[in-house]
């Protein structure tokens, strides 16, 4: 789990910077869709290499979790 949180700490700044340029909604939706796609493809993987690949790709999308929390907090 510590690798997950470390990846989140590294990627959240990139996602926030991207949201400043293109807006919150596209970043929010890309994070949700990216995670859903990675989880689906992880479940359909037939080799360990594919499992590892989809875990790495999902780590890139994990930075949207704190971003999503801030979007929900601002909207509430």
C-alpha positions, 0 to 999 in steps of 0.5 A: 500500500505504501507504493500506492500512496507514494504514487498518489503523492507524486501524481496528484500535483501533475493532475492538479496542474493539468486541471488548471489548464483544461478544467476540473471536469475533464480531469475528474472524468478521465481519472474515473474512466482511467481507473475503471478501464484499468480495473476491468483490464486487470480482471481480464488479464491472462498473464502476470505481465499484463497484471503488472502493466495494468497496475502501473497504468492505474498508478498514473490515474490514482492521483485523481483521488485527492483531486476528486475529494477536493472537487466534492468538498468545493461542490458541497 
